């Protein structure tokens, strides 16, 4: 059973699940029209960040997966409802995703919890072999990854937000039809965003505009909304950019309190003092001064709406024994956004920081002549460097061929900066403001933020007019850049320690055996840091703010 190196009690409370096992088993059997007597086994398969996953296997070997969200999973109701509709929509366009057999977004159902029942795909996570497969196989898999990403990001969608069946939306939320069908309760529509950040903590209580936003800039009225005396507001790329800052500004003014930086390892840099939400509010205000100048017309290809997977990683990509991609899973919190705002090579396929990769140039694929004479650790570093460079190169090269619009956005510095700025403003504030300020400074430096213009593809020229409305002095820029660099360096150190311990950011390990070893390594790191500390500040950081000790997460 998974356990955590620190704050185990809190993680257990968050993931406590009370539901009717018999009712779930009956629901599973009913969804595939089989008697309960045909069920051979029902076991826990996995436990993720938002769901507990069970597997039901029948006597003939047919398997079904049931996912039940934890009570902390947000948004309640809409996380399950949106994923069910998203999967059905994708399957209708021949995208390899699990088939939805049954679902309920009602916690008062006979099961006693929300649930999503899926047909199990016969495949294994790519992550099981991602770091050990040979380059030829890796390239084969990358071709399939880019192909399926191009297909689901190429689907035509009418508005930003998340997908739902109309029947699952509360009356307070309107839905914009994906197809021409009209006012059918079984119709898939675009509704409020299901992204976790919009519903995290007290943000779920905010009366903020959670979309959908139509990209077409005109007012539109449909019969259903006329009957309820409502009008859908025609919105643009700009609405998407501004909405996240308005949400977070509202949170800062209504609920946020001064607090220490959420990342304990960075608190020493800030003198262990609380960070004020007013500081972040000021940055969001500056962000909103910038956004009108960063707008992209709806006719520009970078403004095209795309469906974005929230965690497009090897663990959510399933392959069979022939290394054929057979499924993309975990679409919870999927969202539709303008292409420019979700531009970026997925985390596990990128190699930023390497000079060749920065130029999207072909990496070295031959091992150095003296490779055999190097230590095992040195060999591992060389092989991993080559792997990361090769993966990013092929991702970029294949994207250039299959999705030229997306590739052009990837290599356009000012498109990437818009995406980065949007991401920093979208991030829930927990005492962390330096990265947002640093990105605003990058915008100031790159003003007028002109985008690639290709008239043969229908582009219009995009650049900000006039002087940048936000301006920092040279002294402020230097101070912020130094703070950002120090934070970046500390985060690299923290990642190295997590790798040594064998945990993720929340401290998870697979079982009690790994837990004992992980805690031993964490204690060894703490002891070593104390032995080498020379100042009271360093000792305070280790004794009172050590990242791998139990702590109050609300500080």
Secondary structure, DSSP 8 states (H G I E B T S, - for coil): --EESS-HHHHHHHT-----HHHHHHHHHHHTT--GGGEEEEEEEEE-SSEEEEEEEETTS-EEEEEEE-TT-SSTTHHHHHHHHHHHHHHTTT-----EEEEE--TTSTTSS-EEEEE--S-EEGGGTTTTS-HHHHHHHHHHHHHHHHHHHTS--SEEBEEEEGGGS-TTS--EESSS--S-TT-EEEES---GGGGSGGGGG-------EESSSS-B--HHHHHTT--B-B--HHHHHHHHHHHHHHHHHHT---B--SSGGGGGGGTT--B-HHHHHHHHHHHHHHHGGG---TTSGGG-EEEE-TT-SGGGEEE-TT--EEEE---TT-EEEEGGGG-S--GGG--TTSHHHHTT-----S--TTGGGS-HHHHHHHHHHHHHHHHHHHHHHHHHHH-HHHHHHHT-HHHHHHHHHHHHHHS--SS--HHHHHHHHHHHHHTT------GGGT-------SS-S----HHHHHHHHHHHHHHHHHHHHHHHHHHHHT--TT-EESSHHHHHHHHHHHHHHHHHHHHH--SHHHHHHHHHH-TTS---TT-
